[in-house]
């Protein structure tokens, strides 16, 4: 009798062990801490003079998160990703817009994937901006890149708490499909507005594609967001971006053109930024890389078409695989009626317009970044 019970117990344990072998799972905690100091000779309009500040996230956002996967067998995997932002300077939440009080204000999604691709659901990074990173002159750093134009196009959508959060940067209540293989990335997104009687209100939709082969890279992005909230004028936005690049080895070239439009109800353009930029990366050594980029942007949505030009130099020194020092210098020239601003701190600091319209503003910043 005892032998039978023992054999039965062993059989049950073996069954559980066999199931575990086919359903292995893992959970990873990760994060980025980016902190530094920046000084500029003109601040605000009219200029209030020189400003020196502690700056969070000059290159990458400071974030914390956890992600995990489970092997379901037969090439099928389930997963999740939860991510929030924080301000290194004071330790507070630094997620954008309506998510500033949320623990996971940047991403909260569940996924199911296989050889055919991956389906995700929840709050997600828009595939349009993921594809755009491949050819953006500075790699969409959190300062002095086209990231600020993505933000400017949809500040209206975001402040009212609509389904469009930062217009193609983070999309809530969304479903995505992504496929990545052999240098090809394809991402599709649809965000549900959930507004009774109006299927298009608060809706988001996006497409992002990038392809790389033997040093050549190309990308294209489309992101559209609707918001029918009367408190915000019923704004909508549309972003179209295309870019090319080539990596020669120690030197890489990238160029990108984008149109970033924000409309009020009735189709009147509140902002219609057309921008192009070119950049070069130079690997001076195994652990050091210099980037030099130039941007030209014009906002046709305002009277006179405010124009902004920028040249930025960035040097990144890797101390290890996870830690790097950086220094950067930028010159931003803005017309007196320019509606385009430089944003330091990227998505988390989208309200902080820091350049001075009608002046040439010089910036110098340096910092330390660590990933874990």
C-alpha positions in Angstrom: 0.0 0.0 0.0 2.8 2.3 0.9 4.6 1.4 -2.3 1.5 2.2 -4.4 1.2 5.7 -2.7 4.9 6.3 -3.3 4.7 5.4 -6.9 1.6 7.5 -7.3 3.3 10.5 -5.7 6.3 10.1 -7.9 4.1 10.0 -11.0 2.4 13.2 -10.0 5.7 14.9 -9.4 7.0 13.7 -12.7 3.9 15.1 -14.5 4.5 18.5 -12.8 8.2 18.4 -13.7 7.3 17.6 -17.3 4.9 20.5 -17.5 7.5 22.9 -16.0 10.0 21.9 -18.6 7.6 23.0 -21.4 6.6 26.2 -19.6 9.8 27.8 -18.4 9.4 31.4 -17.4 11.6 34.3 -16.4 11.1 37.8 -14.9 13.7 40.6 -15.3 13.9 43.8 -13.4 15.5 46.7 -15.4 16.0 50.4 -15.4 17.9 53.4 -16.6 19.2 56.3 -14.5 20.3 59.4 -16.5 21.3 62.6 -14.6 23.4 65.6 -15.5 23.8 69.4 -15.6 23.0 71.8 -18.4 23.7 75.5 -18.8 22.3 77.9 -21.5 22.8 81.6 -22.2 19.2 82.5 -23.0 16.1 81.2 -21.2 12.5 81.9 -22.0 10.9 84.7 -24.2 11.9 87.4 -23.6 15.3 86.1 -22.5 15.8 86.0 -18.7 19.5 85.4 -19.1 21.8 82.5 -18.3 20.4 79.4 -16.5 22.3 76.4 -15.1 20.2 73.5 -14.0 20.2 69.9 -12.8 18.7 68.0 -15.7 17.1 64.6 -15.7 17.3 62.5 -18.9 19.3 64.3 -21.5 20.0 61.2 -23.5 17.6 58.5 -22.4 14.6 58.7 -20.0 15.1 57.5 -16.4 12.8 54.5 -16.0 12.2 51.4 -13.9 10.4 48.3 -15.1 9.9 44.6 -15.1 9.4 42.2 -18.0 8.8 38.5 -18.3 8.2 35.6 -20.7 6.8 32.1 -20.5 7.6 29.4 -23.0 4.3 27.8 -23.9 5.8 25.2 -26.2 5.6 24.7 -30.0 7.3 28.1 -30.5 4.7 30.0 -28.6 5.6 32.5 -25.9 3.5 34.7 -23.5 5.0 37.8 -22.0 4.4 41.1 -20.2 6.2 44.5 -19.7 5.5 47.1 -17.0 7.4 50.4 -17.1 7.3 53.7 -15.3 9.4 56.9 -15.4 10.9 58.9 -12.6 12.8 62.1 -12.0 16.3 61.6 -10.7 16.4 65.1 -9.3 13.6 64.6 -6.8 12.6 61.0 -7.0 9.0 61.7 -8.2 7.1 60.0 -11.0 8.1 61.4 -14.4 5.6 59.6 -16.7 4.0 61.9 -19.3 0.7 63.7 -19.2 -2.3 62.0 -17.7 -0.1 59.2 -16.4 2.1 61.3 -14.1 0.6 59.6 -11.0 0.6 56.1 -12.4 3.2 53.5 -11.3 3.6 52.1 -14.8 2.9 55.2 -16.9 5.0 54.4 -19.9 4.1 50.8 -20.7 1.7 48.1 -19.3 1.1 45.3 -21.7 0.7 41.6 -22.2 1.9 39.8 -25.3 1.6 36.5 -27.2 4.0 35.7 -29.9 5.7 33.1 -32.2 7.4 32.8 -35.5 4.5 34.6 -37.0 5.0 37.8 -34.9 3.8 39.2 -31.6 0.4 40.5 -30.6 0.3 43.0 -27.6 -2.5 44.6 -25.6 -2.5 47.5 -23.1 -0.5 50.7 -22.8 2.3 50.5 -25.4 5.1 52.4 -27.1 3.8 53.3 -30.5 5.4 51.3 -33.4 5.8 54.4 -35.5 8.3 55.9 -33.1 10.1 52.6 -32.6 10.7 52.4 -36.4 11.7 56.1 -36.5 14.7 55.5 -34.1 16.6 53.7 -36.8 17.1 56.7 -39.0 16.7 59.7 -36.7 20.0 61.7 -36.7 20.6 61.5 -33.0 18.6 58.2 -32.4 15.7 60.2 -30.8 17.6 61.3 -27.7 15.6 63.0 -25.0 17.1 66.4 -26.0 17.8 68.2 -29.3 16.2 65.5 -31.6 12.9 65.1 -33.5 11.4 63.7 -30.3 10.4 67.2 -29.4 8.4 67.5 -32.6 6.5 64.3 -31.8 5.6 65.8 -28.5 4.7 69.3 -29.8 2.3 67.8 -32.4 0.1 66.3 -29.7 0.4 68.2 -26.4 -3.3 69.2 -26.9 -4.4 65.6 -27.2 -2.4 64.6 -24.1 -3.4 67.4 -21.6 -7.1 66.5 -21.9 -6.4 62.9 -21.1 -7.5 61.6 -24.5 -6.6 58.2 -26.0 -3.7 59.8 -27.8 -0.9 60.1 -25.3 2.0 62.2 -26.7 0.7 61.4 -30.2 2.3 58.2 -31.2 4.8 57.8 -28.3 2.6 56.0 -25.8 -0.8 54.6 -26.8 -3.4 53.5 -24.2 -6.1 50.9 -24.7 -4.2 49.7 -27.7 -3.7 46.4 -29.6 -0.5 45.9 -31.6 1.1 43.5 -34.0 4.8 43.4 -34.6 7.1 41.3 -36.7 10.9 41.4 -36.5 13.1 39.2 -38.5 16.2 39.4 -40.8 16.6 43.2 -40.4 12.8 43.9 -41.0 10.6 45.5 -38.4 6.9 45.9 -39.0 4.5 47.3 -36.3 0.8 48.0 -36.5 -1.3 49.7 -33.7 -4.9 50.5 -33.1 -6.1 52.2 -29.9 -9.7 52.1 -28.8 -11.2 55.4 -27.8 -14.1 54.0 -25.9 -16.4 57.1 -26.4 -20.1 56.3 -26.6 -21.6 57.2 -30.0 -18.3 58.3 -31.5 -16.1 55.5 -32.7 -13.3 57.8 -33.9 -13.0 59.9 -30.8 -9.8 59.3 -28.8 -8.8 56.7 -31.4 -5.2 56.1 -32.3 -3.7 54.3 -35.3 -0.1 53.8 -36.3 2.2 52.0 -38.7 6.0 51.7 -38.4 8.4 49.9 -40.7 12.2 49.8 -40.7 14.6 47.6 -42.7 18.4 47.2 -42.5 20.7 45.2 -44.8 24.5 45.3 -45.1 24.8 48.7 -43.6 21.8 50.3 -45.3 18.7 51.2 -43.2 15.4 52.8 -44.1 12.3 53.6 -42.0 8.8 55.0 -42.4 6.2 55.9 -39.8 2.6 57.1 -39.7 0.8 58.0 -36.5 -2.7 59.5 -36.2 -4.6 60.4 -33.0 -8.1 61.8 -32.5 -9.4 63.6 -29.4 -12.9 65.0 -29.2 -12.6 66.4 -25.7 -14.2 69.9 -25.8 -12.0 71.1 -23.0 -9.1 70.7 -25.3 -10.7 72.1 -28.5 -11.2 68.7 -30.0 -7.6 68.4 -31.3 -6.2 65.7 -33.5 -2.7 65.0 -34.8 -1.0 63.3 -37.6 2.7 62.5 -37.9 4.5 61.2 -41.1 8.2 60.4 -41.0 10.6 58.9 -43.5 14.4 58.3 -43.1 17.5 56.7 -44.7 20.9 55.8 -43.3 24.1 53.9 -44.1 26.7 52.4 -41.7 30.2 52.4 -43.2 31.7 50.8 -40.0 33.3 53.5 -37.9 31.2 56.1 -39.6 27.4 56.1 -40.0 25.1 58.6 -41.7 21.4 59.2 -41.1 18.8 61.6 -42.5 15.1 62.0 -41.7 12.2 64.1 -42.9 9.0 64.5 -40.9 5.7 66.4 -40.9 4.1 66.9 -37.5 0.6 68.3 -37.6 -1.9 69.2 -34.9 -5.4 70.4 -35.9 -8.4 71.9 -34.0 -12.0 71.0 -34.8 -12.8 72.2 -38.3 -9.4 71.3 -39.7 -7.6 74.6 -38.8 -3.9 73.9 -38.3 -2.7 74.8 -34.8 0.8 73.5 -35.6 2.2 72.2 -38.9 5.9 71.5 -38.4 7.9 70.3 -41.4 11.4 69.3 -40.3 14.4 67.6 -41.7 17.7 66.6 -40.1 21.0 64.9 -40.9 23.5 63.3 -38.6 26.8 61.5 -38.6 28.1 59.0 -36.0 31.9 58.6 -35.6 33.3 55.8 -33.5 36.7 57.3 -32.5 37.5 54.2 -30.4 35.9 51.0 -29.1 34.2 52.9 -26.3 33.7 56.4 -27.6 31.3 57.8 -30.2 30.7 61.3 -31.4 27.5 62.5 -33.1 27.1 65.7 -35.1 23.6 66.6 -36.2 21.8 69.5 -37.9 18.1 70.2 -37.9 15.9 72.6 -39.8 12.2 73.1 -38.8 9.4 75.4 -39.9 6.0 75.7 -38.4 3.5 76.6 -41.2 0.6 76.6 -38.8 1.5 80.0 -37.4 1.5 83.4 -39.2 4.8 84.0 -40.9 5.9 80.4 -40.5 8.2 80.4 -37.5 11.6 78.7 -38.2 14.1 77.0 -36.0 17.6 75.7 -36.9 19.8 73.7 -34.7 23.3 72.1 -34.7 24.2 69.7 -31.9 27.4 67.9 -31.0 27.3 64.8 -28.6 30.2 62.7 -27.3 29.4 59.5 -25.4 32.1 57.6 -23.6 31.3 54.0 -22.5 32.9 53.1 -19.1 31.3 49.7 -19.3 28.5 47.9 -21.1 26.0 49.6 -18.7 27.6 52.9 -17.7 28.5 55.9 -19.8 29.5 59.5 -19.5 28.3 62.1 -22.1 28.8 65.7 -23.0 26.9 67.8 -25.5 26.8 71.3 -27.0 24.0 72.7 -29.1 23.2 76.0 -30.8 19.5 76.7 -31.5 18.4 79.7 -33.5 14.7 80.6 -33.3 12.7 83.2 -35.2 10.9 85.8 -33.1 7.6 84.1 -34.0 8.9 80.6 -33.8 6.4 78.2 -32.2 9.0 75.4 -32.0 10.9 74.9 -28.7 13.7 72.7 -27.5 12.7 70.2 -24.8 15.3 69.0 -22.3 14.3 65.8 -20.5 12.1 64.5 -23.4 8.7 63.0 -22.8 8.7 63.4 -19.1 9.4 67.1 -19.3 7.3 68.0 -22.3 6.0 71.2 -20.7 9.4 72.7 -20.3 10.1 74.9 -23.4 13.6 76.2 -22.8 14.9 78.0 -25.8 14.4 81.8 -26.4 12.3 82.9 -29.5 14.1 85.6 -31.5 17.5 84.7 -30.1 20.3 82.2 -30.6 20.6 80.0 -27.6 23.7 78.0 -26.7 23.5 74.9 -24.5 26.2 72.9 -22.8 25.4 69.8 -20.9 27.1 66.7 -19.4 25.9 63.7 -17.4 26.2 60.1 -16.3 23.9 57.3 -17.4 23.6 53.8 -15.9 21.5 50.8 -17.0 20.6 47.9 -14.8 
